[in-house]
Amino acid sequence: MKALAYEKAHSLDAFAMDLVEVGEPELRDRDLLIEIHAVGVNPGEVGMRATRSADPGGRLVLGWEFAGVVIGSGPAATGFTTGDRVMGTGDVTRDGCWAERLAVDHRVVAKIPPELSFVDAASLPIGGLTAWEAMFRDQQTVPPGVDRVLVVGGAGGVGSMATQLLKARSSARVVATASRPESQDWCRAMGADLVVDHTKDVVEQLAAAGLDDVDMVVSTAGTADNLSWISDLLRPFGHLSAIDLDGPLDIGPLVMKSASIHAEMVFSQIVSGADPSNQGSILESVVAHVVAGQLRPVVTTQLDGLTPRTMKTAHELLETRRTVGKVVIAT
């Protein structure tokens, strides 16, 4: 089959992904074989391209957000049949979905209805799962006493899903941060009750709106740099959930608040060997909210054709760190 693959980690200027012939995916017992119709492209994958190389003599296929059709299954894969339309994530220790076909554990996959396009569906899994786990963990909504939530980076894929899930599954007042008029408008369209500019004094802006503190902060970017003002805003015994903790974090400012900290990585369960079945259930809930009109897909840029050119364009957009919503490639 054909896949976008590369050998060595490389910069965007030296973009080295090529459409090449690779071996067919090898099905494990719990796997589904998916024919890929659309892929979401994420900042994490852009970072992997720049830092992660294939094993010597091999090629690496990235991509862990997809929508497509089931065309086969392993003996222990249950709940799906050939022809089902599905969306899901994957396993970062295996080849990804920037290919014609993907082998993926059925427990991180959910069916999608006919009215949901493959492109729209491919914008949901990573953001939906990450936001859900960051805010709800294994529960169905935010912890007790969480009535005011600040979403830092509200216009991105995770931030967009976080705001929508909060409005669909809680009564919390949602404040989102965004710095440009278009990203601020997007946050309001996602349901944010208040939008503030994170390039200015966030504490001052919230105080002007009558908010002296918040119960939870969901930080999608810049957590380490922003921790001082985050700790100023977070109430005692509040909650900080961060999805970008890829370096040292000085939690000293949070100690006096006795705050809880949750570091979120969407692949933790499947990589650690834990049972990730709840992730499939979460994706089913996300789909149900879409069907009910309580949550909208977050595609803002659609590219057509899984080619080196379209993938490079997607990476160029994401490296600006100014994208709104999600970039999706229809294969």
Stockholm file with secondary structure:
# STOCKHOLM 1.0

chainA/1-331         MKALAYEKAHSLDAFAMDLVEVGEPELRDRDLLIEIHAVGVNPGEVGMRATRSADPGGRLVLGWEFAGVVIGSGPAATGFTTGDRVMGTGDVTRDGCWAERLAVDHRVVAKIPPELSFVDAASLPIGGLTAWEAMFRDQQTVPPGVDRVLVVGGAGGVGSMATQLLKARSSARVVATASRPESQDWCRAMGADLVVDHTKDVVEQLAAAGLDDVDMVVSTAGTADNLSWISDLLRPFGHLSAIDLDGPLDIGPLVMKSASIHAEMVFSQIVSGADPSNQGSILESVVAHVVAGQLRPVVTTQLDGLTPRTMKTAHELLETRRTVGKVVIAT
#=GR chainA/1-331 SS CEEEEBSSCCCSTTCCCEEEECCCCCCCTTEEEEEEEEEEECHHHHHHHHHCCCCTTCCBCCCCCEEEEEEEECTTCCSCCTTCEEEECCCTTSCCSSBSEEEEEGGGEEECCTTSCHHHHTTSHHHHHHHHHHHTTTSSSCCTTCCEEEEETTTSHHHHHHHHHHHHHCCCEEEEECCSHHHHHHHHHHTCSEEECTTSCHHHHHHHTTCSCEEEEEESSCHHHHHHHHHHHEEEEEEEEESCCCSCCCCHHHHTTTCEEEECCTTHHHHHTCCCHHHHHHHHHHHHHHHTTSCCCCEEEEEESCSHHHHHHHHHHHHTTCCCSEEEEEC
#=GC SS_cons         CEEEEBSSCCCSTTCCCEEEECCCCCCCTTEEEEEEEEEEECHHHHHHHHHCCCCTTCCBCCCCCEEEEEEEECTTCCSCCTTCEEEECCCTTSCCSSBSEEEEEGGGEEECCTTSCHHHHTTSHHHHHHHHHHHTTTSSSCCTTCCEEEEETTTSHHHHHHHHHHHHHCCCEEEEECCSHHHHHHHHHHTCSEEECTTSCHHHHHHHTTCSCEEEEEESSCHHHHHHHHHHHEEEEEEEEESCCCSCCCCHHHHTTTCEEEECCTTHHHHHTCCCHHHHHHHHHHHHHHHTTSCCCCEEEEEESCSHHHHHHHHHHHHTTCCCSEEEEEC
//
